[in-house]
Amino acid sequence: MKQAILTILFGATLCSASAAGPTDSKAPTEGATGFELRVPAPGPDSIADAILQEAIDKVASAGGGVVLLGAGDFMLSRHDDDETVVIKSNVTLRGQGYATHIYLDPKTPPNDLRYFPMRIGSAKVPAHNVVIEHLRYTGNDNAIGGGSIMGFNARLDEPESLLLSCDNITVRNCWIYDAKQAAGCTKAATAMYLVKHVISPEEAKIAAGETENIRTGYFDANRMDSQFKNWQVYNNYIETCGNKGIELAECNGGLIADNHIVNVVDGPQVIFGSRNVQIRDNIVYFTKSGINITEGSHHIRVSGNHVEPMPEVAEKALVPCLIFRTEPLALHSKISDVVVTGNTFRKHNCTMRFVTRPEALSCVYEGIVLTGNVFDGDVQFFDERNPARTTIRDIHFSDNVCEGMLLSDPQEAMASSHIVVRGNMLRRPGTMILNASNWIWTGNTHVNGSLEIAAGAKGNIVRDNVTSAPITDKGAENVLSGNVVLKKADAP
């Protein structure tokens, strides 16, 4: 008897269905086929909304299992709400590789509202233990000329869901095209986002006007406890995204790895207090920014990535491969404990920068280690947008190969302290200017140039560097020792 029950629950086959629904001659039928629900593709002339949702619901209600999609077309329509198909807990959605194609109907009328054709959980009800694998998805965001069409995303919007999370989510071995974001998790970016507890929209609006209530935001203990957990997005091909290719927001424990990300506005991002996330071994080609470490994120590791602008991006455009930044929110923020190692940041005049938005009350960037990277352009150790509200400290920049300049600000313009620049190969011809104070600049090799300590810079320790011309000190109270000037015969 028990075996018969399991066969009914998990051995069903969902046959091809048209928009006519369950009463159609092609409606779902059951048969003993193993621990999955098999769903043949309806084809390009049918809407697949109902058949997909029915299969997911059936597997979820049985306690979980695999929805196995056949090769062919699964075309989705746009519903009146903000989702077409909701993926529920304990469901694995598996295709037949590139041959299984889920896509939003390219004839969908434009709409400016954010839309989730394949949503992980709903706005109110989270989903856990979800796997999406071996399929192709096309959002047609650009193709339909409007909207903000997402890929595979979990977004908890409603007041009752702000202290909930979607945990143990995996998106792997997929091809994802033309979506605003390919995959990710987030909560509402509204006034409700800034409050400490789950409250009504009316209360949230009031709280947003009270500066003291919004200064800590997502750092509240309740919000930290309810962060998304264990998100893994890896081995995907992602092309043409109009926002962040992959975004993990309010996420504790995540992996973004081995993805090939092409022609995205912005590459992978961690944001809103995310922590314990690895971004590793991705190839990223972008048009605005590469890897984003933003707004409250901490304990992040960025390793082994290759990041560069798309070929059509102008050489002088300020589009960094690596950016540390805030959101346009009235918060005191901190981005901390980030390790960036073994990456290649290529082909541009600005490869790394810090940006504190004008709306931010302040931001501290601290505990950042950058080691063993290749920087093909300038590295900005300053914030040109909002320097008076920016502090960088406890930064370790070592053993990197730099083709550009290392740029700094005077202490009166932007606070910086405990910055160590050590053991780097600095290949840019000419003289670098150290404008900051109280830095340690040691053991670097200036292959084709030298260093000048600017007037007003003081308290720097500059020692054991190798340069092609003498180091000059126009500042005060700086310590210079053990520096060596290469003789022409010694130069490489």
C-alpha positions as CSV (number, residue, x, y, z in Angstrom):
1,M,0.0,0.0,0.0
2,K,2.8,2.4,0.9
3,Q,4.6,1.8,-2.4
4,A,1.3,2.4,-4.3
5,I,0.8,5.8,-2.6
6,L,4.4,6.8,-3.4
7,T,3.9,5.9,-7.0
8,I,0.8,8.1,-7.2
9,L,2.5,11.0,-5.5
10,F,5.8,11.0,-7.2
11,G,5.4,8.9,-10.4
12,A,3.1,11.2,-12.3
13,T,3.7,12.4,-15.9
14,L,2.3,15.8,-16.9
15,C,1.5,15.6,-20.6
16,S,1.4,18.4,-23.1
17,A,-1.3,21.0,-22.5
18,S,-2.7,24.0,-24.3
19,A,-4.3,27.1,-22.8
20,A,-7.6,25.3,-22.7
21,G,-6.7,24.0,-19.2
22,P,-7.3,20.7,-17.4
23,T,-10.4,19.7,-19.2
24,D,-8.6,19.7,-22.6
25,S,-7.8,16.4,-24.2
26,K,-4.1,17.1,-23.5
27,A,-4.7,17.8,-19.8
28,P,-2.4,16.2,-17.1
29,T,-2.4,12.4,-16.8
30,E,-0.6,10.2,-14.3
31,G,1.7,7.2,-14.8
32,A,4.5,5.4,-13.0
33,T,7.7,7.0,-14.3
34,G,9.9,7.4,-11.2
35,F,10.6,10.1,-8.6
36,E,9.7,13.1,-10.7
37,L,6.9,14.8,-12.6
38,R,7.6,14.9,-16.3
39,V,6.3,17.8,-18.3
40,P,6.6,17.7,-22.1
41,A,6.9,21.1,-23.8
42,P,3.6,22.6,-25.1
43,G,5.4,24.2,-28.0
44,P,5.5,27.8,-29.3
45,D,1.8,28.0,-30.1
46,S,0.6,27.4,-26.5
47,I,0.8,29.3,-23.2
48,A,2.6,27.2,-20.6
49,D,1.6,29.1,-17.5
50,A,-1.0,26.6,-16.2
51,I,0.9,23.5,-17.0
52,L,4.1,24.7,-15.2
53,Q,2.3,25.9,-12.2
54,E,0.2,22.8,-11.9
55,A,3.3,20.6,-12.0
56,I,5.1,22.7,-9.4
57,D,2.1,22.7,-7.1
58,K,1.7,19.0,-7.4
59,V,5.3,18.2,-6.6
60,A,5.3,20.8,-3.7
61,S,2.1,19.4,-2.2
62,A,3.6,15.9,-2.3
63,G,6.5,17.1,-0.1
64,G,9.0,17.8,-2.9
65,G,10.7,16.3,-5.9
66,V,11.7,17.1,-9.5
67,V,9.7,18.8,-12.2
68,L,11.4,17.5,-15.3
69,L,10.8,19.7,-18.3
70,G,11.0,18.2,-21.8
71,A,12.9,19.8,-24.7
72,G,11.0,22.5,-26.5
73,D,9.2,25.8,-25.9
74,F,7.5,26.9,-22.6
75,M,6.0,30.3,-23.4
76,L,4.8,32.5,-20.6
77,S,2.2,35.2,-20.6
78,R,2.2,38.3,-18.4
79,H,-0.4,38.3,-15.6
80,D,-2.1,41.2,-13.9
81,D,0.0,40.8,-10.7
82,D,3.8,40.7,-10.7
83,E,4.4,37.0,-11.3
84,T,3.4,34.3,-13.8
85,V,4.8,31.1,-12.2
86,V,5.8,30.7,-8.6
87,I,8.4,28.1,-7.7
88,K,7.6,26.6,-4.3
89,S,9.6,24.9,-1.5
90,N,11.4,21.6,-2.1
91,V,11.0,21.7,-5.9
92,T,13.8,21.1,-8.4
93,L,13.0,22.5,-11.8
94,R,15.1,20.7,-14.3
95,G,15.3,20.9,-18.0
96,Q,17.0,19.1,-20.8
97,G,19.8,21.7,-21.2
98,Y,19.6,24.4,-23.8
99,A,16.8,22.6,-25.6
100,T,14.4,23.4,-22.8
101,H,13.4,27.1,-23.4
102,I,11.2,29.1,-21.0
103,Y,10.5,32.6,-22.2
104,L,8.1,35.5,-21.8
105,D,5.9,35.9,-24.9
106,P,7.8,38.4,-27.0
107,K,4.5,40.0,-28.0
108,T,3.9,41.1,-24.4
109,P,2.9,44.8,-24.2
110,P,5.4,47.1,-22.5
111,N,4.9,47.8,-18.8
112,D,7.2,49.8,-16.5
113,L,6.5,47.7,-13.4
114,R,9.0,45.1,-12.2
115,Y,7.9,41.6,-13.2
116,F,8.8,38.1,-12.2
117,P,7.8,35.5,-14.8
118,M,9.5,32.7,-12.8
119,R,9.4,33.8,-9.2
120,I,11.0,31.8,-6.3
121,G,8.3,32.1,-3.7
122,S,5.7,34.9,-3.7
123,A,5.7,38.4,-2.3
124,K,4.3,37.0,1.0
125,V,5.3,33.4,1.1
126,P,9.0,32.4,0.8
127,A,10.3,29.2,-0.8
128,H,13.1,27.0,0.5
129,N,15.2,24.2,-0.9
130,V,14.8,25.1,-4.5
131,V,17.0,24.0,-7.4
132,I,16.8,25.4,-10.9
133,E,19.0,23.7,-13.4
134,H,19.8,22.6,-17.0
135,L,17.4,25.0,-18.9
136,R,17.3,28.1,-21.0
137,Y,15.4,31.2,-19.9
138,T,14.7,34.4,-21.9
139,G,13.1,37.4,-20.2
140,N,12.7,39.4,-23.4
141,D,13.0,42.6,-21.3
142,N,14.6,44.5,-24.1
143,A,12.7,42.7,-26.8
144,I,9.3,43.8,-25.6
145,G,10.5,47.4,-25.1
146,G,9.5,47.9,-21.4
147,G,9.2,46.6,-17.9
148,S,11.8,45.2,-15.6
149,I,11.7,41.6,-16.4
150,M,13.5,39.4,-13.9
151,G,15.1,36.0,-14.2
152,F,15.0,33.6,-11.3
153,N,14.5,35.8,-8.3
154,A,13.1,35.8,-4.8
155,R,11.7,39.1,-3.6
156,L,9.8,39.5,-0.4
157,D,7.8,42.7,-0.7
158,E,4.9,42.7,1.8
159,P,5.1,43.9,5.4
160,E,4.3,40.5,6.7
161,S,7.2,38.9,4.8
162,L,10.1,41.4,5.6
163,L,11.3,39.2,8.5
164,L,11.1,36.0,6.4
165,S,13.7,34.6,4.0
166,C,14.1,32.1,1.2
167,D,16.9,29.7,2.0
168,N,18.9,27.0,0.3
169,I,18.4,28.2,-3.3
170,T,20.5,27.0,-6.2
171,V,20.5,28.2,-9.8
172,R,23.1,26.3,-11.9
173,N,23.9,25.1,-15.4
174,C,21.4,27.5,-17.0
175,W,21.4,29.9,-20.0
176,I,19.7,33.2,-18.9
177,Y,19.1,36.0,-21.5
178,D,17.6,39.4,-21.6
179,A,16.5,39.7,-18.0
180,K,16.9,42.7,-15.7
181,Q,18.6,40.4,-13.2
182,A,19.4,36.8,-14.1
183,A,19.1,35.5,-10.5
184,G,19.1,36.9,-7.0
185,C,17.2,37.7,-3.8
186,T,16.1,41.0,-2.3
187,K,13.4,42.7,-0.2
188,A,11.5,45.9,-0.8
189,A,13.6,48.9,-1.7
190,T,11.0,51.3,-0.3
191,A,10.5,53.2,3.0
192,M,9.6,49.8,4.6
193,Y,13.1,48.7,3.7
194,L,14.5,51.2,6.1
195,V,12.5,50.4,9.2
196,K,13.6,48.0,11.9
197,H,10.5,45.9,12.3
198,V,7.5,44.6,10.2
199,I,5.0,47.5,10.3
200,S,2.3,48.8,8.1
201,P,3.0,51.0,5.0
202,E,1.5,54.0,6.9
203,E,3.9,53.5,9.8
204,A,6.8,53.0,7.4
205,K,6.1,56.3,5.6
206,I,6.2,58.1,9.0
207,A,9.4,56.3,10.0
208,A,11.1,57.2,6.7
209,G,10.7,60.9,7.7
210,E,12.4,60.4,11.1
211,T,16.1,60.5,10.6
212,E,17.0,58.6,13.8
213,N,14.7,55.7,12.8
214,I,16.4,55.1,9.4
215,R,20.0,55.4,10.3
216,T,20.6,51.7,11.0
217,G,18.0,50.1,8.7
218,Y,18.8,46.5,7.8
219,F,21.5,46.3,10.6
220,D,18.7,45.8,13.1
221,A,19.0,42.3,14.8
222,N,15.6,41.2,13.5
223,R,16.5,42.0,9.9
224,M,19.9,40.4,10.3
225,D,18.4,37.2,11.7
226,S,16.0,37.0,8.7
227,Q,18.5,37.3,5.9
228,F,18.3,35.0,3.0
229,K,20.6,32.0,3.6
230,N,22.7,29.7,1.4
231,W,22.2,31.0,-2.1
232,Q,24.3,29.4,-4.8
233,V,24.4,30.7,-8.4
234,Y,27.0,28.9,-10.4
235,N,28.0,27.5,-13.9
236,N,25.5,29.7,-15.7
237,Y,25.8,31.6,-19.0
238,I,24.2,35.0,-18.5
239,E,23.8,37.5,-21.3
240,T,22.2,41.0,-21.7
241,C,21.0,42.1,-18.3
242,G,19.9,45.6,-17.7
243,N,20.7,45.7,-14.0
244,K,22.9,43.6,-11.8
245,G,23.6,40.2,-13.5
246,I,23.3,38.5,-10.1
247,E,22.3,40.2,-6.9
248,L,22.4,38.9,-3.4
249,A,20.7,41.3,-1.0
250,E,20.4,40.7,2.7
251,C,22.0,37.3,2.2
252,N,24.0,35.4,4.8
253,G,26.0,32.7,3.0
254,G,26.2,32.7,-0.7
255,L,28.2,31.6,-3.7
256,I,28.4,33.3,-7.1
257,A,30.9,31.2,-9.1
258,D,32.0,30.0,-12.5
259,N,29.4,32.1,-14.4
260,H,30.1,33.5,-17.8
261,I,28.4,37.0,-17.7
262,V,28.3,39.0,-20.9
263,N,26.9,42.4,-21.9
264,V,25.4,43.3,-18.5
265,V,25.0,46.8,-17.2
266,D,26.5,45.8,-13.9
267,G,28.1,42.5,-12.9
268,P,27.5,40.5,-9.6
269,Q,26.5,42.4,-6.6
270,V,26.2,41.9,-2.8
271,I,24.2,44.5,-1.0
272,F,22.1,45.5,2.0
273,G,24.2,43.9,4.7
274,S,25.0,40.7,2.9
275,R,27.8,38.6,4.5
276,N,29.8,35.4,4.1
277,V,29.5,35.5,0.3
278,Q,32.0,34.3,-2.2
279,I,32.3,35.8,-5.7
280,R,34.8,33.6,-7.5
281,D,36.0,32.5,-10.9
282,N,33.4,34.4,-12.9
283,I,34.0,36.0,-16.3
284,V,32.3,39.4,-16.4
285,Y,31.9,41.7,-19.4
286,F,29.9,44.9,-18.4
287,T,29.0,48.3,-19.6
288,K,28.7,50.3,-16.3
289,S,30.3,48.5,-13.5
290,G,31.8,45.1,-12.8
291,I,31.7,43.5,-9.3
292,N,29.7,45.6,-6.8
293,I,30.4,45.4,-3.0
294,T,27.7,47.7,-1.7
295,E,25.7,49.2,1.2
296,G,26.6,47.4,4.4
297,S,28.1,44.2,3.0
298,H,30.8,42.5,5.0
299,H,32.9,39.4,5.1
300,I,32.9,39.0,1.3
301,R,35.6,37.2,-0.7
302,V,36.2,38.1,-4.4
303,S,38.7,35.7,-6.0
304,G,39.8,34.5,-9.4
305,N,37.4,36.6,-11.5
306,H,38.2,38.1,-14.9
307,V,36.3,41.5,-15.2
308,E,36.4,44.0,-18.1
309,P,34.2,46.4,-19.9
310,M,32.5,45.4,-23.2
311,P,34.6,46.4,-26.2
312,E,32.2,49.2,-27.2
313,V,32.7,51.1,-23.9
314,A,34.8,54.2,-24.4
315,E,38.3,53.9,-23.1
316,K,38.0,57.1,-21.0
317,A,34.6,56.3,-19.5
318,L,34.5,56.0,-15.7
319,V,33.2,52.5,-15.5
320,P,35.1,50.5,-12.7
321,C,35.7,46.8,-12.8
322,L,35.4,46.8,-9.0
323,I,33.4,49.2,-7.0
324,F,32.7,49.7,-3.3
325,R,29.6,52.0,-2.9
326,T,26.4,53.0,-1.1
327,E,22.8,53.3,-2.2
328,P,20.9,56.6,-2.3
329,L,19.6,56.1,1.2
330,A,20.0,58.3,4.3
331,L,22.0,55.8,6.3
332,H,25.3,55.6,8.1
333,S,26.9,52.7,6.3
334,K,29.9,50.5,6.6
335,I,31.5,48.1,4.1
336,S,34.1,45.9,5.8
337,D,36.1,42.7,5.9
338,V,36.4,42.2,2.1
339,V,39.2,40.1,0.6
340,V,39.9,40.6,-3.1
341,T,42.5,38.2,-4.4
342,G,43.8,36.7,-7.7
343,N,41.5,38.7,-10.0
344,T,42.2,40.3,-13.3
345,F,40.6,43.8,-13.8
346,R,41.2,44.8,-17.4
347,K,41.3,47.3,-20.1
348,H,40.2,50.6,-18.6
349,N,41.4,53.8,-17.1
350,C,39.6,53.2,-13.8
351,T,39.6,49.6,-12.4
352,M,38.6,50.3,-8.8
353,R,36.9,53.1,-7.0
354,F,34.9,54.0,-3.9
355,V,31.6,55.9,-4.3
356,T,29.5,57.3,-1.4
357,R,26.2,58.6,-2.8
358,P,25.2,62.2,-2.0
359,E,22.1,60.9,-0.1
360,A,24.2,58.8,2.3
361,L,24.8,60.2,5.8
362,S,28.3,58.6,5.8
363,C,30.2,55.5,4.8
364,V,33.2,53.8,6.3
365,Y,35.2,51.3,4.1
366,E,37.5,49.3,6.3
367,G,39.3,46.0,6.6
368,I,39.7,45.5,2.9
369,V,42.5,43.3,1.6
370,L,43.5,43.5,-2.1
371,T,46.3,41.1,-3.0
372,G,47.6,39.3,-6.0
373,N,45.4,41.1,-8.5
374,V,46.1,42.6,-11.9
375,F,44.8,46.1,-12.3
376,D,45.0,47.4,-15.9
377,G,43.8,50.9,-15.0
378,D,43.8,53.4,-12.1
379,V,43.0,52.5,-8.6
380,Q,41.1,55.2,-6.7
381,F,41.7,55.3,-3.0
382,F,39.3,58.2,-2.6
383,D,35.7,59.2,-3.3
384,E,35.3,62.0,-5.7
385,R,31.6,62.2,-5.2
386,N,31.1,62.6,-1.5
387,P,34.6,62.7,0.1
388,A,33.6,64.7,3.2
389,R,31.3,61.8,4.3
390,T,33.7,59.0,3.3
391,T,36.3,57.2,5.4
392,I,38.7,54.5,4.2
393,R,40.9,52.7,6.8
394,D,42.7,49.5,7.4
395,I,43.2,48.9,3.7
396,H,46.0,46.4,2.7
397,F,47.0,46.7,-1.0
398,S,49.8,44.2,-1.7
399,D,51.5,42.1,-4.3
400,N,49.3,43.4,-7.2
401,V,50.4,44.3,-10.7
402,C,49.2,47.8,-11.6
403,E,49.2,49.4,-15.0
404,G,47.5,52.6,-13.8
405,M,48.0,55.1,-11.1
406,L,47.2,54.7,-7.4
407,L,45.2,57.9,-6.6
408,S,44.7,59.4,-3.1
409,D,43.2,62.5,-1.5
410,P,44.6,64.9,1.1
411,Q,43.5,64.2,4.6
412,E,41.4,67.4,4.7
413,A,39.4,66.3,1.7
414,M,38.7,62.7,2.8
415,A,39.7,60.8,5.9
416,S,42.0,57.8,5.4
417,S,44.2,55.9,7.9
418,H,46.2,52.7,8.2
419,I,46.6,52.2,4.4
420,V,49.4,49.9,3.5
421,V,50.7,49.8,-0.1
422,R,53.2,47.0,-0.1
423,G,55.1,44.8,-2.6
424,N,53.3,45.9,-5.7
425,M,54.6,46.0,-9.3
426,L,53.8,49.5,-10.5
427,R,54.2,49.6,-14.2
428,R,52.7,53.0,-15.2
429,P,55.4,55.3,-16.6
430,G,55.9,58.6,-14.8
431,T,55.5,59.8,-11.2
432,M,52.8,58.8,-8.8
433,I,51.6,61.4,-6.3
434,L,50.8,60.5,-2.7
435,N,48.4,63.1,-1.5
436,A,47.3,61.3,1.7
437,S,48.8,61.3,5.1
438,N,49.8,58.5,7.5
439,W,50.2,55.8,4.8
440,I,52.8,53.1,4.6
441,W,54.3,52.7,1.1
442,T,56.9,49.9,1.2
443,G,58.6,47.4,-0.9
444,N,57.0,48.5,-4.2
445,T,58.7,48.4,-7.6
446,H,58.1,51.4,-9.8
447,V,59.4,49.9,-13.0
448,N,59.2,53.1,-15.2
449,G,58.7,55.8,-12.7
450,S,58.8,57.1,-9.1
451,L,56.8,58.6,-6.2
452,E,56.3,62.1,-5.1
453,I,54.9,62.9,-1.6
454,A,52.7,66.0,-2.2
455,A,52.8,69.2,-0.2
456,G,50.6,68.9,2.8
457,A,51.0,65.1,3.0
458,K,52.6,64.1,6.3
459,G,53.3,61.2,8.6
460,N,53.9,58.7,5.7
461,I,56.4,55.9,5.9
462,V,58.0,55.3,2.6
463,R,60.7,52.7,2.6
464,D,62.4,49.9,0.7
465,N,60.9,50.8,-2.7
466,V,62.7,50.4,-6.0
467,T,62.2,53.3,-8.4
468,S,63.6,54.4,-11.8
469,A,64.0,58.0,-10.4
470,P,64.5,59.4,-6.9
471,I,61.5,59.7,-4.6
472,T,60.7,63.4,-3.8
473,D,59.2,64.6,-0.5
474,K,57.3,67.9,-0.7
475,G,55.4,67.2,2.5
476,A,56.3,67.1,6.2
477,E,57.1,64.6,8.9
478,N,57.4,61.8,6.4
479,V,59.9,59.0,6.9
480,L,61.9,57.8,3.9
481,S,64.5,55.0,4.3
482,G,66.0,52.2,2.3
483,N,64.7,53.2,-1.1
484,V,66.7,52.3,-4.1
485,V,67.0,53.9,-7.5
486,L,67.5,51.5,-10.4
487,K,70.5,52.2,-12.6
488,K,69.7,52.2,-16.3
489,A,71.7,49.0,-16.7
490,D,69.6,47.4,-14.0
491,A,66.3,48.4,-15.5
492,P,64.3,45.6,-17.1
